[in-house]
Structures are given as structure tokens and as C-alpha cells.
Amino acid sequence: MSHILLLTNSPGPSVEVLPALGLLNHKVQVVPAEPTALLDTEPSDVVLIDARKDLVGARSLTQLLKATGLDTPLILILTEGGMAAVAANWRADDVILDSAGPAELEARLRLMSARINSSSEAASTEIRASGVVIDEASYTARVNGTALNLTYKEFELLKYLAQHPGRVFTRDQLLHEVWGYDYYGGTRTVDVHVRRLRAKLGADHENLIGTVRNVGYRFTRSRLAGDPAQPASQEA
């Protein structure tokens, strides 16, 4: 059962705005069509905006709610004639006719929920730190929005360190975890890749990979006073 928030200035019950709501087993809370109305309500799974009679007001409300950071899915309830006025700049996530049946409404809510879950899973594949975004799903890394040209092993090394912020790894550990136990190259390989990574991260971000004297490397989100790590440009 979903918690649906209906924003409307209609004095009647929710079924007068969208009759299908009365035929589904969802919790529906009706509040005035004003941005401040959301301040006193419980978190909802979806927000419905009654746009049947006031298209200009509904557009302004939708844009304002999105501009304030609302991440709850927002669906406009429209008449047949109102459908022609809706555009992408309204920033609504979906639209539905006020004459829609319960099956259509339920399907739209179900698909909306699936898209949210999919987006959440995609977001969880990203590691963020100080302007650096590491996307495991696409095997890309960006610094302030600019993509880094990393080799496969450089990306794997950066990702592994970023997945364990603050933890110090020896060169042997990194060699085994990133290159694998069947790799017979020397630990100098790790040093070379760290040096290349720092160069590609740039002067403003190279300190994210810290050197711990006589131990190895770690990923640090910020440099703290008294940090035992050496400057990033030095090798252990």
C-alpha cells in the first residue's frame, strides 16, 4: 500500500478529483495545493497535483516543488484538454487523466515505483568523494564532471581504494586484490599505477590517494591535521 499525497484546492474528497483513488487500497492524504503544505505532512511515496482547473498554477507549483529538491515522484492529474498544454519544463514525472480507471492508476504507480528503485540501485553504484565520482556500473571516473582516461587496472585500483576510505593497504594487499593472486609481477607495479592515477586526478585531487610511510596507500576524503601520510607526490 502506497502513501499518496494529493495537492488540490477542490473542497470535495479525493474521489472527486480522481475517482480511481477510491477503488484502490492506498492511503490518500489531501492537502491544499501549496508548497508549504508539504512541511506538515508525513513522507509520501507519490505526490498527485490536481491540475484540472488551474494549469498555470499547477505548472508553477510543480516547478517550485522540484526546484526546492523534492525527490518524491510527482504526477499531474489533468483533463483531456489539459494534456495538450503539458511540456517537459513543467518537470512532472508523469501525467494521468482524471477519468483514468483504477487499473491504469495502479499500473502507473507500480511503474513509478520500479523506476525509483532502479534509479536508487544505479545511484548506489557510484562512489563520491571531493568532486570525484566513480561509477562501477559504467566503469568510468569523473573529476568535477570531466571524465578521466583510465586504464582498466587504474580504474580498479581507484575503485578498490575508494570503497575502503581511510583503510591502509600494503602493496602486496593491493597487488593481490586488484591484480589477483595469479599475478607474478612485483609490487612496483602498484607504485607506478598510483603515480599515474595521481597525475590523472590532478593537483586538486591527487591527495585523495595518500601514502603512509613504510606501509602503503589509502584513500582519504580529506587531509587532517597530524595525518601520518606523506604528501601525495611522494612514494613510500
Disulfide bonds with the S-S distance in Angstrom:
none
